[in-house]
Amino acid sequence: MLNYGSTPLANALLSTPDDFDAEQRFPLSLAFCPECSLLQINETVDPRVLFTDYPYFSSFSESFVAAASVLADQVVERCHLGEHSLVVEAASNDGYLLRQYLRHGVPVIGVEPSQNVADEARRHGVRTRVEFFGLAEAQSIVADAGRADVFHANNVLAHVPGLKDFVAGIQCLLKPSGIASIEVPYLREFMENCEFDTVYHEHLCYFSLTALDQLFSQAQLQIFNVEKIPTHGGSLRIFAGHPRARPVNKSVAMCLQLENDVGVTSPEYYANFSERVMQCKHDLLALLREFKTQGRSIAAYGASAKGSTLLNFMGIGSELIDFIVDRSTVKQDRFSPGTHLPILSPSELLSRKPDYVLLLTWNFAEEILRQQADFLDAGGQFIRPIPSPQVINMPSTRAT
């Protein structure tokens, strides 16, 4: 569907200019498989290269933490969880979700492959195993702590090279009455909003419910409910468990039927994707170049993986962007992959007063606009690049 060329790893931030010449690049291209209805990339980078030292900490996002709190409260109430229950999360990051269960006195175990991120979770009291989740790890958890009442996997399934082994691990880990709550960016939102920038080497797959239903059925698990949520520009949250353990909500059949009606299993559904992406690229480059010709200064917000994809694919570097800002102190004072732009604190927006800020983390637009009320009031403007370039210059009182 789309060839991104040879790109750096999207989260491989650089520490000093001395690292620039040794930066690794890998081919990246997007394809659709009509046999399993899965949208996927064609290359797999060793997960140990991608996740051993990971710069992404979920707790830096206020909206992520707020959503995690609501989700945990709901699950505790619905599943009647208590001190004798067990909640396990794969790719638990810094424990942003599992900490919410600890508030209720519910025992938790996180499974996180990145040592630096796991250390942060442990600092907050979250018991964390530094491993990749799969069948072997599930069996080890069952032997050590018993089976789980609840299993979470938020925004990790797309990162998994061995999908069948991962889902087999869920099947092994869950109690007969246990539930798995899985969140994935939704294929239909990806396509309809032209979210090409969410493609990078960590994201191996892009899911429809149709593809998920096939995957879970093969592992003797049943999806019994599905919800659409706004995370990452539009995601699915599915709930699954052992067959016939719970009634199947009508939302599952409705979503599957809708996907069938729009044709997500057909190559024709994906036919004009690359043309739409190239139009977005043309329009954004034209807009940025026009601003630079006018003598305007431009920064970017969000040293994110999707931002790395967008900048590298479009060839946007220091000739157009002066610097990037990001709230994560882990990312500040480093350099962006490929484009080698300095990453600074968001406070620099008021100090340096760029005329425009390219909103690379557009999926957190409302949160960022709210945080940057002073910059907006001072006349600053944001540019949302996806699905087509849009200048946002609303005053802070209307930022939400």
ABEGO torsion letter per residue (X at the ends): XBBAEBBBBAABBBABAAAAAABBBBBBBBBBBAAAGBBBBABBBBAAAAAABBABBAAABAAAAAAAAAAAAAAAAAAGBBAABBBBBBGAEAGAAAAAAAAAGBBBBBBBABAAAAAAAAAAGBBBBBBBBBAAAAAAAAAAAEBBABBBBBGAAAABABAAAAAAAAAAABBAABBBBBBBBBAAAAAAAGBAAABBAABABBBBAAAAAAAAAAAGBBBABBBBBABGGEBBBBBBBBBGABBBBAAAAAAAAAAAAAGAABAAAAAAAAAAAAAAAAAAAAAAAAAAAAGBBBBBBGBBAAAAAAAAAAGBBAAABABBBBABAAABGBBBBGAGBBBBBAAAAAAAGBABBBBABAAAAAAAAAAAAAAAAAGBBBBBAOABBBBBABBAAAAX
